[in-house]
């Protein structure tokens, strides 16, 4: 049985992925606040098993009363990006280009108006 390597498109040409290489796979982290969620600092840390390349952050909420809500993504305690959902909207998505090193940790701070539910998804590629 012959094992075929995946085909990739590089520079306008289709080629087989070199032996030992792997295709990047987008993975996600999910931070969720339920019940009457209020502003809060990131109490839980996520320690990725490898270096990451964060590509996008998406936030959505329900039940906010006439005010904006948002979150701050922190790497090792330092603000790296923020995402805000304006008044009258329920979700927003933002492309990012943030790299982390192995051993770094990630936290999320919740900011803004109280909401019934507030969720943040962080999309990343493992390096």
Secondary structure, 3 states (H helix, E strand, C coil): CCCCCCEEEECCEEEECCCCCCCCCEEEEEEEEEEEECCECCCCCEECCCCEEEEEEEEEEECCCCCCEEEEEEECCEEEEEEEECCCCCEEEEEEEEECCCCCEEEEEEEECCEEEEEEEEEEEEC
